[in-house]
């Protein structure tokens, strides 16, 4: 592996044919994990909706790769019935293909066909038994079908394979919560929030666990964090008011103050701030660009993104550039591709892997801060 520094961090990954490492899911390809009642958006099977005019004009795929690409686009638009159809078409042309199995599993999960999702995730794990993300995803399907013992086993395996990722701790904590193992649930939510302090679902779920223990003061703290990050969360606002009433407190700033300042709409131009400058409004508020008074974050844990079987078969190589947000705890909380896609699943693998990286945080005047970086990843077979 070669490492170079170009403006921000540029990381060149030289991959040998046949190599494959476990990696984490990009948000757009991962089913929403279990969340507290009413707190996070509940999955809705919008797959039965008719295609939009733009979708109707998409060319009819002729290859399994084209079916999967269109299927993932349907999934992004939350049209899971059509995504499922394209996954089935891809698998008819290319049986056992992992990318199509993952797409079909996700579509089945979102359509609440959890048994089919488990079946397809199991088929993926037969081919790649060390894929941490897939254990977590299969655990979600088990959880939603009420098989919490199997879900906990899968989450535990995901944690073993990727101990620095917050998601499986949160998901296992949720499963423990459903089986009334509240102390274990709290341990997992605490660990998830150590790894990712802005993890809203973990705050929500921990608030529920604290409520079961009648620890209402601590519950208020978590609810305040939820409202601060997602001020329009009606469940959190209502729960905060109810808990405050139990404690005989008057509901003021944590709810009303948050609602008086809804998130700014923001534009893409706000990401182009000068080094060391922090936007005051919009989605990038509180996020710096390294340079001047702001130091570069230092990579501590950066596993390699793996080649997909199709990319190896096609002998695909090339580079991709990503706009990455690293929080003040050194976690990658967002990764977006800003270059032309490579295809064959390499772009998704890179994004999934970037979400597992850990950094020594950037510093400004001795205080850790969140920053944006451009990270370049190069795939080469030789």
Secondary structure, DSSP 8 states (H G I E B T S, - for coil): -EEE-SSSEEEEEE--TT--------GGGS------TTTS-----GGGS---HHHHTS----SHHHHHHHHHHHHHTT-HHHHHHHHHHHHHHSTT-HHHHHHHHHHHHHTT-HHHHHHHHHHHHHH-TT-HHHHHHHHHHHHHTT-HHHHHHHHHHHHHH-TT-SHHHHHHHHHHHHTT-HHHHHHHHHHHHHH-TT-HHHHHHHHHHHHHTT-HHHHHHHHHHHHHH-TT-HHHHHHHHHHHHHTT----IIIIIHHTS------GGGGG--TT---SSSTTTTEEESBTTB---EEEE-------HHHHHHT--EEEEEEEEE-TTSBEEEEEE-S----TTHHHHHHHHHTT-EEE-EEETTEEEEEEEEEEEEEE--
